[in-house]
C-alpha cells in the first residue's frame, strides 16, 4: 500500500512512500486525475512505478511528471504470481506545489555594493586619489563583468566567480536558518570571487590596491553579519601590455577573495507546529546571518 504521497518543496513532483507487501512479488503504482481506478490495467491511468513488492522504498518513489497545482490520485496494485490484487486502500491524493524561498545573500551583489560605497568613501576622505574622468567626478565603477574598452571611465572594478561549490557538509545540512516545523535544505557554500581593478596608470594602481585591501578589512564585520566567514584574500599586480586585448596598456590589481557563506532554500510550515498549554513559540530565523525573534502566540 501507499503510506503517503507528498510534494517536495521544489514542486513539479510527487514522492510516494510504499509499505512492504507480504506475499507480493511485484507491484505497480498508477496515477489518475481522479479516484476512479479501473484496476491495475486501467487504460486511463499512468504507470508511475513497477518494482519489487517486499521493499518499503524509504527514499520515496518519484513522479516527476506531476505539474504544480494539479491534484493527482495514486493507487498501488500487487502481483502475487497469478494476478494483480487491489490492496484495499483508498487512492492517495496529492497536489504538488513549489513552496521554497531562497536562503542566504547574493554574495556578488553584496560585495559590489560594499565596494561601490567603500571606494566612494575613500575618495571623499582623501585616502584614494584618482584622476577624474572627463566631465565627471572621481569615482570607481564596479560591475559584474570585465569592462568594454569603449565608453569606459577608468579606473573600474569588476567581480567574477572563480569558484562556487558546496563547502563543508553538516548533519541535516541546516546551517543558516532555523525554524520550528519548517523544511530546509541548506549548506555552506565555498566561494572564490575574483576582483579586478583596472587602471591606465601604474601609480594609480598602487593606490587602488591599498584602498581595496582597506575596504575588505573594514567590511569584515558586515560580511560576518550576513553569515560570510573565513574570509581570506590575495592581491597581486597584473600588467596587460603588449598582449593586451584592449587598444591600450592596462594595469590591474587582481584580488582573489575566498570565503564560505550559507546558501540554500527553505519552506516555512503552513499549519500548527506544536500543541500544549501555556507555551509561547518563538520560531527564529537567522536570515542572512541576522537573528530575529518572531513570536507566534500562546497555544
Secondary structure as UniProt FT lines:
FT   STRAND          2..6
FT   TURN            9..10
FT   STRAND          14..18
FT   TURN            22..23
FT   STRAND          26..32
FT   TURN            40..41
FT   TURN            43..44
FT   STRAND          46..52
FT   TURN            58..59
FT   STRAND          61..63
FT   TURN            64..65
FT   TURN            68..69
FT   STRAND          71..79
FT   STRAND          84..86
FT   STRAND          92..95
FT   STRAND          101..103
FT   HELIX           107..124
FT   TURN            125..126
FT   TURN            134..135
FT   STRAND          141..143
FT   TURN            150..151
FT   STRAND          156..166
FT   HELIX           171..173
FT   TURN            180..181
FT   STRAND          183..199
FT   HELIX           202..218
FT   HELIX           220..225
FT   TURN            226..227
FT   STRAND          229..240
FT   TURN            242..243
FT   STRAND          250..267
FT   STRAND          280..287
FT   TURN            288..289
FT   STRAND          290..298
//
